[in-house]
């Protein structure tokens, strides 16, 4: 039987196939719709396919999603994002527009929501430290980085969590242990494709 609360849409999941194995994130489309559907839109358009993890720091996080990382040796890896002034749909919230830098609005949901902390295996929006500067880049926490939470005032860092790896956590940890030079994997780690399930 359907209870009144079951009209909520279940969260979407994604399948991320990398050169080191496959992992599956659950995307918090219900709690973090603006951020989660930005990822869904980019994934469905093939934006992430063929990019590389450009920043891997052991006991911290794995960062991904810069279009310049298609060339794993690019010095610009880590500086790019989606095309400017592109739009995507958020069910129940209508059309969202990425700004002239290709960035989306920060989604800091403080009221009426359980706070999502940057716990191990959560997926969080990368940004420049400026407001509303997130685009396509995100990172997967490999330890509890509570200082990155928007509600933690110990540092100015504010990174909204919009998903969690529910399968393939061993792949995340293998990536996190990869040999790096200046935080970049020595052997490039490619995202072969991201599909929304």
Backbone as a ProteinNet text record, in pm:
[ID]
protein_1_A
[PRIMARY]
XXXXXXXXXXXXXXXXXXXXXXXXXXXXXXXXXXXXXXXXXXXXXXXXXXXXXXXXXXXXXXXXXXXXXXXXXXXXXXXXXXXXXXXXXXXXXXXXXXXXXXXXXXXXXXXXXXXXXXXXXXXXXXXXXXXXXXXXXXXXXXXXXXXXXXXXXXXXXXXXXXXXXXXXXXXXXXXXXXXXXXXXXXXXXXXXXXXXX
[TERTIARY]
84.6	0	87.5	35.8	112.8	85.4	190.5	176	191.5	144.7	152.8	295.5	393.2	531.4	591.1	522.8	585.3	569.8	506.4	500.1	630.7	723.7	855.8	927.1	997.1	1073	1193.4	1222.9	1345.5	1467.1	1573.9	1696.7	1745.9	1807	1868	2003.4	2046.7	2183.1	2254.3	2385.8	2467.7	2565.1	2611.3	2718.6	2838	2948.5	3070.7	3175.5	3202.9	3302.6	3436.2	3534.8	3667.6	3768.3	3887.2	3995	4043.2	3997.4	4034.7	3916.8	3803.5	3686.8	3564	3451.9	3324.3	3274.8	3220.2	3153.3	3018.6	2929.1	2792.8	2760.3	2733.1	2683.3	2530.4	2476	2337.5	2340.5	2252.8	2247.5	2128.9	2154.6	2049.7	1957.2	1883.5	1796.8	1682.5	1643.3	1533.8	1583	1697.3	1746.9	1824.7	1896.5	1988.6	1959.7	1836.5	1796.7	1876.9	1912.1	1982.4	2120.6	2188	2322.8	2318.2	2228.1	2221.8	2178.1	2077.9	2031.9	2130.6	2215.6	2326.4	2416.8	2449.1	2531.5	2458.8	2329.9	2250.5	2252.7	2230.1	2227	2361.1	2469.5	2602.6	2633.4	2598.7	2624.6	2545.3	2418.2	2334.4	2382.8	2450.1	2503.9	2642.4	2695.2	2826	2943.5	2916.6	3019.8	3138	3108.2	3213.7	3291.3	3237.4	3299.8	3437	3539.8	3673.9	3759.2	3701.1	3782.2	3865.3	3959.1	4047.3	4037.7	4063.3	4077.8	4203.2	4186.9	4301.5	4363.9	4296.9	4351.6	4315	4417.2	4396.6	4489.4	4429.8	4509.3	4474.4	4572.1	4544.7	4488.8	4398.6	4335.7	4266.6	4219.6	4145.5	4033.1	4069	3963.8	4019.4	3926.7	3955.8	3870.7	3932.8	3857.6	3854.3	3741	3709.7	3612.9	3607.4	3499.1	3540	3671	3715.3	3728	3664.2	3674.4	3817.4	3903.3	4043.1	4119.6	4063.9	4134	4119.2	4048.8	4044.6	4188.1	4274.9	4419.6	4473.8	4511	4550.5	4674.9	4749.5	4870.1	4844.3	4720	4691.2	4715.2	4786.8	4807.8	4678.8	4580.4	4453.4	4354.8	4391.4	4302	4274.4	4147.6	4108.4	4054	4059	4014.4	3887.2	3837.2	3725.3	3592.3	3487.6	3352.6	3262.4	3132.2	3036.7	3035.2	2973.1	2956.9	2870.6	2900.1	2825.7	2682.6	2594.9	2456.3	2382.7	2417.7	2344.4	2236.8	2135.6	2024.3	2005.1	1936.4	1898	1770.1	1699.9	1569.9	1584.5	1512.9	1503.6	1355.7	1316	1174.7	1120.1	1008.8	946.3	1004.2	1120.4	1184.3	1204.7	1172.1	1181.5	1322.7	1343.5	1470.6	1571.6	1690.5	1802.5	1900.4	1962.2	2059.5	2196.2	2295.5	2434.5	2476	2554.9	2588.1	2696	2747.3	2842.2	2974.8	2996.7	3114.7	3077.2	2951.5	2907.3	2879.1	2862.4	2845.8	2698.6	2671.4	2536.7	2530.9	2408.7	2388.5	2432.4	2494.7	2526.1	2395.4	2392.6	2272.5	2305.8	2287.7	2313.4	2178	2132.5	2000.1	2014	1980.1	1998.6	1870.5	1756.8	1634	1552.5	1497.8	1407.8	1474.7	1606.5	1679.5	1782	1801.6	1918.2	2043.7	2136.4	2258.6	2344.7	2392.8	2475.9	2621.7	2693.8	2833.9	2924.5	3045.2	3143.9	3207.5	3125.8	3169.3	3236.8	3304.3	3368.5	3269	3312.9	3239	3124.2	3111.2	3013.4	3075.5	2986.4	3026.3	2986.7	3081.2	3062.4	3104.8	3040.8	3066.3	3199.7	3283.4	3406.6	3373.5	3446.5	3428.6	3558	3559.5	3683.4	3698.2	3593.7	3592.8	3505	3474.1	3381.3	3238.7	3140.4	3001.4	2960.6	2875.2	2815.4	2920.8	3027.4	3136.4	3150.2	3052.7	3055.3	3002.8	3054.5	3008.5	2994.8	3102.5	3100.1	3193.2	3281.2	3381.1	3323.7	3359.8	3317.4	3429.7	3418.5	3517.8	3446.7	3514.8	3464.4	3553.2	3492.3	3567.2	3610.5	3734.5	3779	3797.3	3781.9	3776.8	3667.2	3638.2	3535.8	3599.5	3569.9	3625	3521	3491.6	3383	3413.8	3541.5	3576.6	3532.1	3492.3	3443	3291.7	3226	3080.4	3046.5	2937.5	2899.5	2855.8	2815.1	2769.8	2881.6	3001.7	3118.8	3192.2	3209	3267.1	3417.8	3479.7	3622.7	3709.4	3659.8	3731.4	3627.5	3671.4	3574.4	3524	3580	3539.4	3393.9	3320.6	3179.6	3150.6	3133.6	3113.5	2989.6	2883.5	2761.1	2770.6	2731.4	2728.1	2600.5	2614.4	2495.2	2482.7	2565.6	2554.4	2646.8	2638.4	2722	2747.8	2871.5	2905.7	2849.6	2758.3	2691.3	2746.1	2823.8	2881.5	3014.7	3116	3247.1	3333.9	3310.7	3393.6	3539.5	3562.7	3700.8	3770.8	3694.3	3751.6	3791.9	3707.2	3737.7	3867	3883.3	4004	4126.3	4109.2	4222	4268.2	4173	4208.4	4281.6	4234.4	4293.1	4435.4	4467.4	4604.1	4695.8	4645.8	4727.4	4849.1	4958.8	5080.2	5053.5	5089.9	5064.4	5192.2	5190.4	5294.6	5222.1	5247.5	5176.7	5025.1	4980.4	4838.1	4773.9	4851.5	4794.2	4838.3	4745.7	4787.2	4894.2	5001.1	5111.3	5061.2	4985.7	4917	4775.9	4740.3	4610	4494.3	4397.9	4279	4161.5	4108.5	4005.9	3865.1	3772.6	3630.5	3587.9	3565.1	3529.1	3389.1	3294.8	3161.9	3084.1	2994.1	2899.2	2759.8	2684.1	2544.3	2453.6	2340.1	2238.6	2145.4	2128.3	2050.7	1900.4
-120	0	124.1	227.9	352.4	440.2	478	575.1	713.8	817.5	952.9	993.3	942	984.8	915.6	812.2	737	807.5	926	998.3	1071.3	1068.9	1125.6	1038.7	1105.1	1030.4	966.8	840.7	782.7	855.5	857.7	918.9	843.1	916.8	854.1	795.1	695.6	644.7	656.7	653.7	659.7	543.2	505.5	406.4	477.6	477.5	545.8	439	421.3	321.6	391.9	351.1	411.4	306.4	353.5	262.3	177.5	207	127.2	48.2	51.7	-21.8	68.5	9.8	80.4	110.7	230.8	263.2	326.3	318.2	369.2	469.7	593.6	688.7	696	716.2	760.1	912.3	973.3	1119.9	1169.5	1268.2	1315.5	1413.5	1358.1	1441.7	1503.1	1437.7	1489	1604.6	1584.3	1685.4	1797.6	1763.8	1858.3	1866.2	1904.2	1891.4	1975.9	2098.2	2186.9	2129.8	2079.1	2025.1	1886.3	1801.3	1663.7	1660.5	1742.2	1739.3	1807.7	1895.2	1948.2	1832.3	1744.9	1627.2	1534.8	1509.4	1422	1474.4	1605.1	1665.9	1650.1	1681.7	1671.1	1525.6	1432.7	1291.5	1245.2	1285.2	1242.5	1300.7	1415.7	1477.3	1423.8	1330.5	1272.4	1359.5	1464.3	1561.3	1492.9	1395.7	1336.4	1224.9	1173.6	1057.7	1096.1	1019.1	1041.7	1138.7	1199.1	1288.6	1205	1270.8	1202.4	1265.2	1182.7	1237.1	1324.2	1453.8	1545.6	1579.6	1541.3	1576	1464.8	1394.8	1283.4	1304.6	1316.8	1340.6	1231.3	1144.4	1033.2	1083.6	1005.7	1039.5	1175.2	1212.5	1337.4	1319.9	1317.5	1308.7	1282.6	1246.6	1231.3	1333.3	1416.5	1521.3	1495	1534.3	1494.2	1594.6	1594.6	1665	1789	1815.7	1931.6	1891.5	1966.7	1929.6	1933.9	2017.6	2023.4	1894.6	1812.7	1689.4	1579.1	1607.7	1509.4	1475.8	1580.2	1560.2	1551.1	1430	1415.6	1494.2	1545.3	1623.9	1774.1	1813.3	1955.8	2033.9	2145.4	2233.7	2303.9	2303.4	2370.8	2279.2	2150.7	2057.7	2112	2121.2	2177.5	2318.4	2376.9	2516.4	2529.8	2419	2429.4	2387.2	2412	2374.3	2363.4	2358.6	2347.4	2473.8	2463	2580.4	2684.8	2810.8	2922.7	2924.3	2976.7	3004.8	2883.4	2763.5	2643.2	2617.5	2543.8	2520.2	2371.3	2340.6	2202.3	2205.6	2093.5	2085.5	2023.5	2080.8	2023.4	1997.5	1870.6	1840.9	1917.3	1985	2061.5	2199.5	2225.6	2357.2	2428.5	2360	2423.8	2428.7	2520.6	2532.1	2608.9	2554.2	2621.3	2665	2780.8	2831.6	2842	2785	2804	2944.2	3011.3	3152.1	3164.9	3286	3309.1	3238.5	3186.6	3101.3	2953.3	2923.8	2784.8	2730.4	2820.4	2778.3	2777.3	2700.9	2690.8	2756.9	2778	2837.6	2739.7	2791.7	2708.7	2660.3	2535	2478.4	2443.6	2540.3	2520.2	2509.6	2385.5	2363.5	2350.1	2454	2450.3	2419.3	2462.1	2446.8	2330.4	2254.2	2145.7	2028.7	2024.2	1915.2	1861.1	1730.3	1683.3	1737.9	1782.5	1837.9	1724.8	1743	1641.7	1681.9	1603	1633.3	1561.9	1615.7	1558.3	1433.8	1331.2	1204.4	1117.7	1009.8	922.4	873.3	878.1	830.3	922.5	1037.8	1134	1209.2	1256.8	1332.8	1477.3	1566	1705.5	1795.7	1910.4	2004.6	2075	2075.7	2154.7	2298.3	2392.7	2532.8	2608.1	2734.6	2813.3	2877.7	2864.1	2934.9	3058.6	3101.9	3214.2	3160.4	3243.5	3197.4	3159.2	3058.2	3016.4	2990.8	2918.6	2892.7	2744.7	2663.2	2521.8	2503.5	2403.8	2378.6	2230.4	2171.9	2028.5	1949.2	2017.5	1945.2	1907.2	1786.6	1739.1	1655	1624.4	1536.3	1433.3	1321.3	1212.6	1208.7	1233.9	1232.5	1089.6	1074	941.7	934.4	1047.7	1054.3	1156.1	1172.9	1271.7	1411.1	1488.8	1624.4	1727	1723	1808	1956.6	1992.6	2134.5	2190.1	2101.4	2146.3	2171	2136.8	2155.6	2303.6	2341.9	2484	2530.5	2436.4	2475.4	2464.3	2428.7	2425.5	2557.4	2633.5	2768	2771	2651.5	2650.3	2699.2	2684	2736.4	2802.1	2884.7	2944.4	2847.4	2726.3	2631.2	2591.8	2590.1	2553	2464.4	2335.6	2240.1	2155.5	2176.4	2100.8	1957.2	1864.4	1721.6	1693.5	1620.6	1592	1444.6	1358.6	1216.8	1135.2	1003.8	912.9	788.2	740.6	617	499.8	425.3	314.7	179.5	177.1	51.9	85.4	-0.1	24.9	115.3	115.5	198.7	156.3	27.6	-20.7	47.2	79	149	291.1	356.1	492.2	490.5	390.7	384.5	347.8	264.2	230.5	355.5	434.6	560.9	651.7	655.8	743.8	702.9	576.1	527	532.2	578.2	580.5	671.4	634.2	716.6	848.3	956.9	1089.1	1171.2	1271.3	1373.7	1507.1	1588.9	1716.9	1694.2	1593.4	1556.9	1500.3	1477.9	1422.5	1277.6	1184.7	1045	1030.8	958.1	937.7	856	750.6	676.6	733.6	796.8	863.3	767.9	818.3	740.9	804	729.8	785.5	744.2	837.4	807.3	765.9	638.2	590.4	641.2	617.3	676.1	681.6	778.8	792.4	777.2	684.3	669.8	687.3	749.7	764.9	644.6	573.7	449.8	479
0	0	0	-62.2	-72	47.8	115.1	223.3	162.2	231	173.5	137.1	212.1	186.4	64.9	12.8	-96.2	-231	-232.8	-359.3	-388.6	-293.6	-319.8	-422.3	-513.8	-613.6	-544.9	-578.6	-523.1	-581.1	-504.6	-554.5	-677	-768.5	-884.8	-845	-921.3	-904.5	-1039	-1033	-1154.2	-1152.7	-1269.1	-1281.3	-1342.9	-1269.8	-1312.9	-1343.8	-1472.3	-1514.5	-1531.6	-1452.8	-1463.1	-1508.6	-1541.4	-1582.4	-1465.3	-1343	-1225.4	-1169.6	-1238.2	-1189.3	-1185.4	-1147.4	-1151.5	-1011.2	-994.4	-868	-899.5	-801.1	-818.7	-709.3	-747.1	-648.5	-648.6	-530	-516.2	-517	-595.7	-605.7	-524.2	-440.2	-349.1	-421.8	-519.6	-602.8	-522.2	-415.2	-331.9	-244.5	-176.1	-82.3	-150.2	-256.5	-320.7	-470.1	-507.4	-647.9	-745.9	-708.8	-803.2	-836	-733.2	-750.7	-814.2	-766.8	-816.8	-963.3	-999.5	-1138.6	-1233.3	-1181.4	-1262.4	-1305	-1209.9	-1239.3	-1337.4	-1312.2	-1399.7	-1543.3	-1558.1	-1691.4	-1762.5	-1692.7	-1753.2	-1790.3	-1701.7	-1729.3	-1851.1	-1858.2	-1970.6	-2102.7	-2097.3	-2219.3	-2254.5	-2173.4	-2202.8	-2161.5	-2083.1	-2044.5	-1975.2	-1887.9	-1804.1	-1874.4	-1983.4	-2048.7	-2105.6	-2066.8	-2120.1	-2039.8	-1934	-1849.2	-1751.8	-1683	-1588.4	-1449.1	-1347.9	-1211.9	-1212.2	-1183.7	-1196.4	-1061.3	-951.8	-819.5	-722.9	-674.5	-581.8	-463.4	-345.5	-225	-123.8	-90.9	0.8	133.5	190.2	318.1	314.2	196	183	80	-49.4	-150.1	-289.3	-382.1	-525.1	-599.7	-681.5	-752.7	-902.5	-962.8	-1098.4	-1161.4	-1295.1	-1363.3	-1440	-1452.5	-1530.8	-1677.6	-1769.7	-1911	-1964.8	-1904.8	-1950.6	-1917.1	-1826	-1786.2	-1890.9	-2001.6	-2111.1	-2150.9	-2151.3	-2164.5	-2022	-1976.3	-1835.3	-1797.6	-1896.1	-1864.3	-1871.6	-1903.1	-1920.4	-1791.4	-1804.4	-1688.9	-1648.4	-1737.3	-1708	-1635.8	-1620.3	-1550.1	-1410.1	-1378.1	-1249.3	-1260.1	-1380.8	-1396.4	-1479.1	-1534.8	-1627.7	-1569.5	-1648.8	-1608	-1727.9	-1703	-1813.6	-1899	-2015.8	-2101.8	-2031.8	-2060.9	-2002.4	-2052.8	-1966.9	-2004.1	-2060	-2010.1	-2047.8	-1942.8	-1981.1	-1888.9	-1865.9	-1757.2	-1728.1	-1646.1	-1649.1	-1581.8	-1443.8	-1347.3	-1213.5	-1187.1	-1176.8	-1154.9	-1034.3	-1055.5	-947.5	-926.2	-986.5	-969.4	-1102.5	-1211.4	-1342.4	-1397.8	-1491	-1562	-1478.2	-1467.5	-1400.1	-1508.5	-1488.8	-1586.1	-1521.2	-1588.4	-1543.6	-1587.8	-1505.7	-1533.4	-1640.8	-1659.5	-1768.6	-1747.3	-1625.4	-1602.8	-1607	-1635.6	-1636.4	-1497.9	-1400.5	-1261.3	-1219.9	-1114.6	-1060.2	-922.2	-875.7	-743.6	-634.9	-529	-412.8	-351.9	-314	-252.6	-107.9	-21.9	120.5	190.1	210.2	266.4	416.4	488.3	632.7	707.8	653.9	731.2	678.9	770.9	735.3	666.1	669.2	603.2	701.2	701.5	776.8	708.6	787.5	728.7	675.4	553.4	488.7	506.4	583.9	611.7	511.8	493.9	401.2	463	479	537.1	431.1	473.5	375.8	270.7	146.8	29.1	-12.6	51.8	1	-117	-203.8	-322.2	-297	-318.5	-281.6	-396.5	-403.7	-511.6	-488.9	-589.6	-583.1	-623.2	-568.8	-608.5	-584.6	-623.1	-612.6	-475.3	-391.5	-264.4	-272.4	-394.4	-412.9	-413.7	-376.6	-381.7	-523.7	-532.7	-660.3	-768.1	-730.3	-825.8	-860.3	-821.7	-859.2	-1000.2	-1071.1	-1208.3	-1233.9	-1288	-1318.5	-1229	-1156	-1076.7	-940.8	-900.2	-769.2	-711.1	-583.6	-522.8	-437	-419.7	-336.3	-212.5	-97.4	28.3	61.7	108.6	151.8	303.1	370	516.5	549.7	678.2	716.1	718.4	614.3	601.1	647	776.4	827.7	810.7	801.7	785.6	650.5	558.6	427.9	428.5	538.4	544.8	549.5	480.7	480.3	618.2	703.9	838.6	941.8	896.2	984.5	964.6	1069.2	1055.6	1084.7	1097.7	1132.6	1017.1	892.9	776.5	685.7	591.2	498.4	391.7	383.8	280.3	297.1	185.2	186.6	66.5	92.3	-17	9.9	-70.5	-48.2	-98.6	-12.2	-44.7	-124	-237	-317.4	-355.9	-295.5	-325.3	-236.3	-255.5	-177.1	-260.2	-256.7	-327.1	-247.4	-310.7	-241.5	-285.1	-392	-440.9	-506.4	-484.2	-543	-458.4	-327.3	-239.3	-243	-273.5	-287.6	-404.6	-510.5	-626.2	-585.6	-507.8	-459	-378.8	-292.3	-208.9	-292.2	-394.1	-482.1	-557.4	-604.8	-671.6	-573	-448.3	-347.9	-311.7	-333.9	-303.6	-424.2	-538.7	-659.7	-640.7	-702.6	-695.6	-768.9	-703.8	-762.4	-767.6	-853	-857.8	-858.3	-758.8	-743	-747.2	-672.2	-656.2	-782.2	-887.3	-1009.9	-1024.2	-1052	-1067.7	-1176	-1143.4	-1237	-1356.9	-1328.7	-1435.1	-1443.2	-1554.9	-1562.1	-1530.4	-1454.7	-1418.4	-1491.3	-1587.5	-1675.1	-1632.2	-1647	-1637.5	-1777	-1798.6	-1931.7	-1967.1	-1876.3	-1897.7	-1768	-1762	-1651.1	-1711	-1658.9	-1703.6	-1583.9	-1607.3	-1503.3	-1514	-1402.7	-1405.9	-1410.4
[MASK]
+++++++++++++++++++++++++++++++++++++++++++++++++++++++++++++++++++++++++++++++++++++++++++++++++++++++++++++++++++++++++++++++++++++++++++++++++++++++++++++++++++++++++++++++++++++++++++++++++++++

